[in-house]
């Protein structure tokens, strides 16, 4: 009887994360489509932050000051 066992914990965790990302993408797409049909201009603040913003990296010219001693 192959296939009767449940997937391992880590595989199940990865599957749940993948399903959550897919649902989030679907919802975002649905919201954009709905806003577009209403004629609402798209707002850049609703978009996902870029990889640089997520990691907190700043370009060299925008480094926070304070360690200049």
N, CA, C and O atoms as CSV, one atom per row, in Angstrom:
chain,resi,resn,atom,element,x,y,z
A,1,UNK,N,N,0.834,-1.186,0.000
A,1,UNK,CA,C,0.000,0.000,0.000
A,1,UNK,C,C,0.883,1.257,0.000
A,1,UNK,O,O,1.087,1.872,1.047
A,2,UNK,N,N,1.384,1.620,-1.124
A,2,UNK,CA,C,2.241,2.795,-1.227
A,2,UNK,C,C,1.404,4.067,-1.137
A,2,UNK,O,O,0.268,4.126,-1.608
A,3,UNK,N,N,1.996,5.069,-0.525
A,3,UNK,CA,C,1.307,6.359,-0.450
A,3,UNK,C,C,0.433,6.538,0.766
A,3,UNK,O,O,-0.275,7.540,0.869
A,4,UNK,N,N,0.459,5.596,1.692
A,4,UNK,CA,C,-0.406,5.722,2.869
A,4,UNK,C,C,0.246,6.540,3.974
A,4,UNK,O,O,-0.437,7.001,4.889
A,5,UNK,N,N,1.572,6.728,3.898
A,5,UNK,CA,C,2.267,7.494,4.932
A,5,UNK,C,C,2.139,8.987,4.659
A,5,UNK,O,O,1.985,9.424,3.518
A,6,UNK,N,N,2.207,9.740,5.725
A,6,UNK,CA,C,2.188,11.197,5.604
A,6,UNK,C,C,3.589,11.674,5.248
A,6,UNK,O,O,4.570,11.001,5.565
A,7,UNK,N,N,3.697,12.848,4.580
A,7,UNK,CA,C,5.033,13.378,4.276
A,7,UNK,C,C,5.762,13.763,5.562
A,7,UNK,O,O,5.144,13.975,6.605
A,8,UNK,N,N,7.069,13.847,5.466
A,8,UNK,CA,C,7.845,14.217,6.644
A,8,UNK,C,C,7.461,15.619,7.101
A,8,UNK,O,O,6.836,16.385,6.368
A,9,UNK,N,N,7.852,15.931,8.328
A,9,UNK,CA,C,7.507,17.227,8.913
A,9,UNK,C,C,8.031,18.375,8.062
A,9,UNK,O,O,7.299,19.324,7.781
A,10,UNK,N,N,9.308,18.294,7.644
A,10,UNK,CA,C,9.894,19.391,6.876
A,10,UNK,C,C,9.243,19.532,5.510
A,10,UNK,O,O,9.029,20.647,5.035
A,11,UNK,N,N,8.928,18.414,4.877
A,11,UNK,CA,C,8.249,18.477,3.581
A,11,UNK,C,C,6.871,19.114,3.729
A,11,UNK,O,O,6.448,19.919,2.900
A,12,UNK,N,N,6.186,18.739,4.796
A,12,UNK,CA,C,4.856,19.315,5.050
A,12,UNK,C,C,4.966,20.815,5.326
A,12,UNK,O,O,4.131,21.599,4.873
A,13,UNK,N,N,6.009,21.211,6.077
A,13,UNK,CA,C,6.226,22.622,6.377
A,13,UNK,C,C,6.477,23.413,5.087
A,13,UNK,O,O,5.928,24.499,4.900
A,14,UNK,N,N,7.306,22.860,4.209
A,14,UNK,CA,C,7.602,23.525,2.933
A,14,UNK,C,C,6.339,23.629,2.071
A,14,UNK,O,O,6.098,24.649,1.425
A,15,UNK,N,N,5.544,22.565,2.072
A,15,UNK,CA,C,4.312,22.576,1.298
A,15,UNK,C,C,3.356,23.656,1.811
A,15,UNK,O,O,2.737,24.368,1.021
A,16,UNK,N,N,3.241,23.775,3.131
A,16,UNK,CA,C,2.371,24.792,3.709
A,16,UNK,C,C,2.854,26.198,3.352
A,16,UNK,O,O,2.042,27.072,3.049
A,17,UNK,N,N,4.169,26.421,3.386
A,17,UNK,CA,C,4.727,27.726,3.027
A,17,UNK,C,C,4.451,28.036,1.562
A,17,UNK,O,O,4.096,29.164,1.217
A,18,UNK,N,N,4.613,27.033,0.701
A,18,UNK,CA,C,4.356,27.223,-0.727
A,18,UNK,C,C,2.888,27.555,-0.972
A,18,UNK,O,O,2.578,28.453,-1.755
A,19,UNK,N,N,1.993,26.846,-0.315
A,19,UNK,CA,C,0.561,27.118,-0.470
A,19,UNK,C,C,0.204,28.508,0.045
A,19,UNK,O,O,-0.628,29.195,-0.548
A,20,UNK,N,N,0.830,28.927,1.148
A,20,UNK,CA,C,0.556,30.258,1.703
A,20,UNK,C,C,1.020,31.342,0.739
A,20,UNK,O,O,0.309,32.325,0.526
A,21,UNK,N,N,2.225,31.172,0.145
A,21,UNK,CA,C,2.717,32.164,-0.825
A,21,UNK,C,C,1.800,32.228,-2.040
A,21,UNK,O,O,1.508,33.312,-2.545
A,22,UNK,N,N,1.348,31.072,-2.509
A,22,UNK,CA,C,0.466,31.035,-3.676
A,22,UNK,C,C,-0.852,31.749,-3.378
A,22,UNK,O,O,-1.359,32.496,-4.216
A,23,UNK,N,N,-1.401,31.521,-2.199
A,23,UNK,CA,C,-2.657,32.176,-1.820
A,23,UNK,C,C,-2.463,33.692,-1.717
A,23,UNK,O,O,-3.329,34.468,-2.122
A,24,UNK,N,N,-1.315,34.101,-1.170
A,24,UNK,CA,C,-1.024,35.529,-1.048
A,24,UNK,C,C,-0.902,36.183,-2.428
A,24,UNK,O,O,-1.402,37.287,-2.645
A,25,UNK,N,N,-0.239,35.496,-3.352
A,25,UNK,CA,C,-0.099,36.022,-4.716
A,25,UNK,C,C,-1.466,36.127,-5.393
A,25,UNK,O,O,-1.763,37.116,-6.062
A,26,UNK,N,N,-2.302,35.087,-5.208
A,26,UNK,CA,C,-3.639,35.126,-5.805
A,26,UNK,C,C,-4.439,36.298,-5.271
A,26,UNK,O,O,-5.098,37.005,-6.033
A,27,UNK,N,N,-4.385,36.506,-3.963
A,27,UNK,CA,C,-5.135,37.603,-3.348
A,27,UNK,C,C,-4.631,38.955,-3.840
A,27,UNK,O,O,-5.429,39.851,-4.112
A,28,UNK,N,N,-3.318,39.108,-3.955
A,28,UNK,CA,C,-2.750,40.368,-4.445
A,28,UNK,C,C,-3.177,40.624,-5.882
A,28,UNK,O,O,-3.530,41.746,-6.246
A,29,UNK,N,N,-3.143,39.576,-6.693
A,29,UNK,CA,C,-3.554,39.715,-8.093
A,29,UNK,C,C,-5.026,40.088,-8.182
A,29,UNK,O,O,-5.418,40.931,-8.989
A,30,UNK,N,N,-5.849,39.441,-7.328
A,30,UNK,CA,C,-7.286,39.723,-7.321
A,30,UNK,C,C,-7.535,41.184,-6.898
A,30,UNK,O,O,-8.385,41.863,-7.473
A,31,UNK,N,N,-6.795,41.654,-5.899
A,31,UNK,CA,C,-6.960,43.027,-5.425
A,31,UNK,C,C,-6.548,44.027,-6.500
A,31,UNK,O,O,-7.228,45.030,-6.717
A,32,UNK,N,N,-5.416,43.748,-7.181
A,32,UNK,CA,C,-4.981,44.652,-8.259
A,32,UNK,C,C,-6.009,44.689,-9.382
A,32,UNK,O,O,-6.320,45.754,-9.914
A,33,UNK,N,N,-6.532,43.521,-9.737
A,33,UNK,CA,C,-7.523,43.449,-10.813
A,33,UNK,C,C,-8.794,44.202,-10.420
A,33,UNK,O,O,-9.390,44.905,-11.236
A,34,UNK,N,N,-9.193,44.046,-9.174
A,34,UNK,CA,C,-10.391,44.735,-8.694
A,34,UNK,C,C,-10.181,46.254,-8.697
A,34,UNK,O,O,-11.056,47.005,-9.127
A,35,UNK,N,N,-9.023,46.696,-8.220
A,35,UNK,CA,C,-8.726,48.125,-8.201
A,35,UNK,C,C,-8.669,48.679,-9.618
A,35,UNK,O,O,-9.117,49.797,-9.874
A,36,UNK,N,N,-8.121,47.900,-10.528
A,36,UNK,CA,C,-8.013,48.340,-11.925
A,36,UNK,C,C,-9.404,48.484,-12.551
A,36,UNK,O,O,-9.649,49.411,-13.322
A,37,UNK,N,N,-10.312,47.559,-12.212
A,37,UNK,CA,C,-11.656,47.627,-12.772
A,37,UNK,C,C,-12.435,48.815,-12.215
A,37,UNK,O,O,-13.341,49.328,-12.872
A,38,UNK,N,N,-12.083,49.256,-11.002
A,38,UNK,CA,C,-12.743,50.416,-10.412
A,38,UNK,C,C,-12.127,51.726,-10.896
A,38,UNK,O,O,-12.690,52.799,-10.679
A,39,UNK,N,N,-10.978,51.635,-11.547
A,39,UNK,CA,C,-10.314,52.833,-12.039
A,39,UNK,C,C,-9.485,53.532,-11.001
A,39,UNK,O,O,-9.127,54.697,-11.177
A,40,UNK,N,N,-9.167,52.846,-9.913
A,40,UNK,CA,C,-8.344,53.428,-8.858
A,40,UNK,C,C,-6.891,53.353,-9.311
A,40,UNK,O,O,-6.427,52.286,-9.713
A,41,UNK,N,N,-6.163,54.472,-9.251
A,41,UNK,CA,C,-4.752,54.408,-9.650
A,41,UNK,C,C,-3.971,53.512,-8.685
A,41,UNK,O,O,-4.227,53.505,-7.481
A,42,UNK,N,N,-3.022,52.763,-9.231
A,42,UNK,CA,C,-2.243,51.855,-8.386
A,42,UNK,C,C,-1.340,52.661,-7.467
A,42,UNK,O,O,-0.776,53.680,-7.865
A,43,UNK,N,N,-1.212,52.195,-6.242
A,43,UNK,CA,C,-0.398,52.872,-5.246
A,43,UNK,C,C,0.867,52.059,-5.027
A,43,UNK,O,O,0.791,50.855,-4.781
A,44,UNK,N,N,2.022,52.693,-5.113
A,44,UNK,CA,C,3.294,51.995,-4.987
A,44,UNK,C,C,3.487,51.447,-3.580
A,44,UNK,O,O,4.267,50.511,-3.401
A,45,UNK,N,N,2.812,51.991,-2.580
A,45,UNK,CA,C,2.995,51.515,-1.212
A,45,UNK,C,C,2.347,50.154,-0.993
A,45,UNK,O,O,2.672,49.482,-0.014
A,46,UNK,N,N,1.443,49.724,-1.866
A,46,UNK,CA,C,0.811,48.423,-1.736
A,46,UNK,C,C,1.698,47.294,-2.236
A,46,UNK,O,O,1.444,46.127,-1.935
A,47,UNK,N,N,2.738,47.626,-2.997
A,47,UNK,CA,C,3.587,46.612,-3.586
A,47,UNK,C,C,4.529,46.033,-2.540
A,47,UNK,O,O,4.763,46.632,-1.491
A,48,UNK,N,N,5.062,44.862,-2.846
A,48,UNK,CA,C,6.022,44.209,-1.973
A,48,UNK,C,C,7.294,45.045,-1.896
A,48,UNK,O,O,7.695,45.637,-2.899
A,49,UNK,N,N,7.934,45.109,-0.744
A,49,UNK,CA,C,9.209,45.825,-0.668
A,49,UNK,C,C,10.274,45.080,-1.451
A,49,UNK,O,O,10.216,43.856,-1.575
A,50,UNK,N,N,11.236,45.801,-1.973
A,50,UNK,CA,C,12.300,45.170,-2.737
A,50,UNK,C,C,13.201,44.383,-1.802
A,50,UNK,O,O,13.112,44.516,-0.582
A,51,UNK,N,N,14.060,43.570,-2.374
A,51,UNK,CA,C,14.964,42.747,-1.571
A,51,UNK,C,C,15.867,43.621,-0.711
A,51,UNK,O,O,16.156,43.273,0.434
A,52,UNK,N,N,16.315,44.754,-1.251
A,52,UNK,CA,C,17.177,45.643,-0.485
A,52,UNK,C,C,16.431,46.203,0.725
A,52,UNK,O,O,16.994,46.285,1.816
A,53,UNK,N,N,15.168,46.589,0.535
A,53,UNK,CA,C,14.389,47.147,1.635
A,53,UNK,C,C,14.111,46.086,2.687
A,53,UNK,O,O,14.098,46.395,3.879
A,54,UNK,N,N,13.887,44.841,2.274
A,54,UNK,CA,C,13.612,43.782,3.220
A,54,UNK,C,C,14.825,43.488,4.081
A,54,UNK,O,O,14.688,43.263,5.284
A,55,UNK,N,N,16.014,43.486,3.485
A,55,UNK,CA,C,17.226,43.165,4.220
A,55,UNK,C,C,17.735,44.344,5.027
A,55,UNK,O,O,18.584,44.176,5.902
A,56,UNK,N,N,17.228,45.532,4.745
A,56,UNK,CA,C,17.655,46.706,5.475
A,56,UNK,C,C,18.953,47.288,4.956
A,56,UNK,O,O,19.558,48.133,5.616
A,57,UNK,N,N,19.391,46.852,3.785
A,57,UNK,CA,C,20.624,47.388,3.213
A,57,UNK,C,C,20.378,48.772,2.648
A,57,UNK,O,O,19.347,49.033,2.028
A,58,UNK,N,N,21.324,49.640,2.868
A,58,UNK,CA,C,21.252,50.985,2.320
A,58,UNK,C,C,22.437,51.178,1.391
A,58,UNK,O,O,23.506,50.618,1.632
A,59,UNK,N,N,22.267,51.964,0.328
A,59,UNK,CA,C,23.412,52.282,-0.517
A,59,UNK,C,C,24.482,53.005,0.304
A,59,UNK,O,O,24.179,53.565,1.358
A,60,UNK,N,N,25.720,52.997,-0.170
A,60,UNK,CA,C,26.847,53.545,0.583
A,60,UNK,C,C,26.647,55.015,0.935
A,60,UNK,O,O,27.072,55.455,2.004
A,61,UNK,N,N,26.006,55.779,0.051
A,61,UNK,CA,C,25.821,57.201,0.327
A,61,UNK,C,C,24.688,57.462,1.311
A,61,UNK,O,O,24.498,58.607,1.720
A,62,UNK,N,N,23.934,56.451,1.702
A,62,UNK,CA,C,22.817,56.630,2.626
A,62,UNK,C,C,23.034,55.875,3.932
A,62,UNK,O,O,22.077,55.604,4.658
A,63,UNK,N,N,24.275,55.535,4.235
A,63,UNK,CA,C,24.560,54.840,5.493
A,63,UNK,C,C,24.239,55.765,6.664
A,63,UNK,O,O,24.494,56.966,6.583
A,64,UNK,N,N,23.694,55.236,7.734
A,64,UNK,CA,C,23.385,56.095,8.889
A,64,UNK,C,C,24.668,56.620,9.525
A,64,UNK,O,O,25.652,55.894,9.669
A,65,UNK,N,N,24.635,57.878,9.896
A,65,UNK,CA,C,25.797,58.509,10.513
A,65,UNK,C,C,25.793,58.198,11.999
A,65,UNK,O,O,24.765,57.817,12.558
A,66,UNK,N,N,26.959,58.362,12.645
A,66,UNK,CA,C,27.002,58.147,14.081
A,66,UNK,C,C,28.275,57.440,14.501
A,66,UNK,O,O,28.692,57.583,15.651
A,67,UNK,N,N,28.910,56.686,13.622
A,67,UNK,CA,C,30.134,55.985,13.942
A,67,UNK,C,C,31.352,56.730,13.390
A,67,UNK,O,O,32.300,56.103,12.917
A,68,UNK,N,N,31.331,58.018,13.446
A,68,UNK,CA,C,32.391,58.828,12.862
A,68,UNK,C,C,33.409,59.281,13.908
A,68,UNK,O,O,34.082,60.290,13.700
A,69,UNK,N,N,33.537,58.580,15.002
A,69,UNK,CA,C,34.443,58.998,16.085
A,69,UNK,C,C,35.847,58.480,15.876
A,69,UNK,O,O,36.729,58.742,16.694
